[in-house]
Amino acid sequence: MIQRGARILAVPAIALLLAACSGTDAGGARASDERWPQWDESAGVAEVVAFMNVAVPEGATEAKGAIQINPQEDIFLLSFVTDEEKAEDIAKDLVSEEPLRVRKGDSAEGERFGHLGLSEPQTLKEVRWAGVCPPCVNDGRRPKVQWIDIYVQTLEADRARVYLQAF
């Protein structure tokens, strides 16, 4: 009889515990209903440059930066227009094991650069790309960066748009 009474009391106690841990706020919305990703509206070029430890070249134009906040890892975006040679130098500075290479347009993996008012680089025809794992190439200048994608889009008159994406 005591065991049965204990079970009867345990069921409501478990239900109460589960309700308390469900993450509802005062309005009844679940914390897990929060929409991801979110954008850090106070972050821009300076914060992204500091994280990636890259420099926007002197004379570059149209510099834009943003940080996408995600549950597991944040994504840092940077784009600017510079001359072709400086774009190539940035790719070399990232210590990629392979040089920039042409990638045919792929479908977008989300609308990240669209947040900056730009096309998604992976959808562009003839865009050049390289991926870099700073820890894998012993790049101690970027201890917090796990991966950087660089895309270079050739524009007119020896100009190029550089897209950098890191996490």
C-alpha positions as CSV (number, residue, x, y, z in Angstrom):
1,M,0.0,0.0,0.0
2,I,2.8,2.4,0.8
3,Q,4.5,1.8,-2.6
4,R,1.3,2.5,-4.5
5,G,0.7,5.7,-2.5
6,A,4.3,6.8,-3.3
7,R,3.7,6.2,-7.0
8,I,0.5,8.2,-6.9
9,L,2.4,11.1,-5.3
10,A,5.3,10.7,-7.7
11,V,3.3,11.2,-10.9
12,P,2.0,14.7,-10.0
13,A,5.5,15.6,-8.7
14,I,7.1,14.6,-12.0
15,A,4.5,16.5,-14.0
16,L,5.0,19.6,-11.9
17,L,8.8,19.3,-12.4
18,L,8.5,18.9,-16.2
19,A,6.2,21.9,-16.4
20,A,8.7,24.0,-14.4
21,C,11.5,23.0,-16.7
22,S,9.6,23.6,-19.9
23,G,11.0,27.1,-20.3
24,T,7.8,29.1,-20.5
25,D,7.9,32.8,-19.9
26,A,5.3,35.0,-18.3
27,G,3.3,35.1,-21.5
28,G,3.3,31.4,-21.9
29,A,5.7,31.2,-24.8
30,R,8.4,28.6,-24.7
31,A,12.0,29.7,-24.6
32,S,12.7,27.1,-27.3
33,D,10.3,28.9,-29.6
34,E,12.8,31.7,-30.0
35,R,13.7,32.2,-33.6
36,W,17.2,31.6,-34.8
37,P,19.3,33.0,-36.3
38,Q,19.3,36.5,-34.8
39,W,21.5,39.4,-35.8
40,D,23.6,41.4,-33.4
41,E,22.4,44.8,-34.5
42,S,25.1,46.6,-32.6
43,A,28.0,44.8,-34.4
44,G,29.6,45.9,-37.7
45,V,32.8,45.9,-39.6
46,A,35.0,46.7,-36.6
47,E,33.8,43.7,-34.5
48,V,34.0,41.3,-37.4
49,V,37.5,42.5,-38.4
50,A,38.6,42.0,-34.7
51,F,37.3,38.4,-34.6
52,M,38.7,37.4,-38.0
53,N,42.0,39.3,-37.5
54,V,41.9,40.6,-41.1
55,A,42.4,44.1,-42.4
56,V,40.1,45.9,-44.8
57,P,42.6,47.2,-47.3
58,E,43.3,50.9,-47.6
59,G,41.2,52.4,-50.3
60,A,38.5,49.6,-50.1
61,T,34.9,50.7,-50.5
62,E,31.5,49.4,-49.5
63,A,32.8,47.7,-46.3
64,K,29.9,45.9,-44.5
65,G,30.0,43.6,-41.6
66,A,27.5,41.6,-39.4
67,I,27.3,38.9,-36.8
68,Q,24.7,36.3,-37.0
69,I,23.9,34.9,-33.6
70,N,23.2,31.1,-33.5
71,P,22.6,28.6,-30.7
72,Q,25.8,26.7,-31.3
73,E,28.2,29.1,-33.1
74,D,28.0,32.7,-34.3
75,I,28.8,33.5,-38.0
76,F,30.8,36.6,-38.8
77,L,30.3,38.3,-42.2
78,L,32.5,40.8,-43.9
79,S,32.5,42.2,-47.4
80,F,34.2,45.1,-49.2
81,V,35.3,46.1,-52.7
82,T,39.1,46.4,-53.4
83,D,41.5,45.9,-56.3
84,E,42.1,42.3,-57.6
85,E,45.7,42.2,-56.2
86,K,44.6,43.1,-52.7
87,A,41.9,40.5,-52.8
88,E,44.4,37.9,-53.8
89,D,46.7,39.1,-51.0
90,I,43.9,38.6,-48.4
91,A,43.4,35.1,-49.6
92,K,47.1,34.3,-49.3
93,D,47.2,35.8,-45.8
94,L,44.5,33.4,-44.7
95,V,47.1,30.6,-45.2
96,S,44.8,28.5,-47.3
97,E,46.3,25.2,-48.3
98,E,44.9,25.7,-51.8
99,P,44.7,28.9,-53.9
100,L,41.4,30.6,-54.8
101,R,39.6,28.5,-57.4
102,V,36.5,29.0,-59.5
103,R,33.3,27.6,-58.1
104,K,30.2,27.3,-60.2
105,G,27.2,28.9,-58.7
106,D,25.5,26.8,-56.0
107,S,22.3,27.3,-54.2
108,A,22.5,29.6,-51.2
109,E,22.9,28.0,-47.7
110,G,20.7,30.6,-46.1
111,E,20.4,34.3,-46.5
112,R,23.4,35.6,-44.7
113,F,25.0,38.2,-47.0
114,G,21.5,39.2,-48.0
115,H,21.3,40.7,-44.5
116,L,24.0,43.1,-45.8
117,G,22.1,43.8,-49.0
118,L,24.4,41.6,-51.1
119,S,24.0,38.5,-53.2
120,E,25.0,35.2,-51.6
121,P,28.5,34.6,-53.0
122,Q,28.0,30.9,-53.6
123,T,25.2,31.7,-56.0
124,L,27.4,33.9,-58.2
125,K,28.8,32.6,-61.5
126,E,32.6,32.3,-61.7
127,V,33.2,33.4,-58.1
128,R,36.6,32.2,-56.8
129,W,36.6,30.5,-53.4
130,A,39.0,29.1,-50.8
131,G,38.2,27.7,-47.3
132,V,40.6,27.8,-44.4
133,C,40.8,26.1,-41.0
134,P,43.1,28.4,-39.0
135,P,43.8,25.8,-36.3
136,C,44.6,23.2,-39.0
137,V,47.3,25.4,-40.6
138,N,48.7,26.6,-37.3
139,D,47.5,30.2,-37.8
140,G,48.0,31.4,-34.2
141,R,46.7,34.9,-35.2
142,R,43.2,33.6,-35.3
143,P,42.8,31.4,-32.1
144,K,39.0,31.8,-31.9
145,V,38.2,31.1,-35.6
146,Q,37.4,27.6,-36.6
147,W,36.8,28.2,-40.3
148,I,36.9,31.0,-42.8
149,D,35.4,31.1,-46.3
150,I,36.7,33.7,-48.8
151,Y,34.9,34.4,-52.0
152,V,36.3,36.8,-54.6
153,Q,33.9,38.2,-57.2
154,T,35.6,39.9,-60.1
155,L,34.0,43.2,-61.0
156,E,34.9,45.8,-63.6
157,A,38.1,47.8,-63.9
158,D,40.4,45.5,-61.9
159,R,38.1,45.7,-58.9
160,A,36.8,42.7,-56.8
161,R,34.2,42.2,-54.1
162,V,35.6,40.2,-51.2
163,Y,33.2,38.1,-49.1
164,L,34.5,36.6,-45.9
165,Q,32.5,34.3,-43.6
166,A,33.9,32.8,-40.4
167,F,32.8,30.9,-37.4
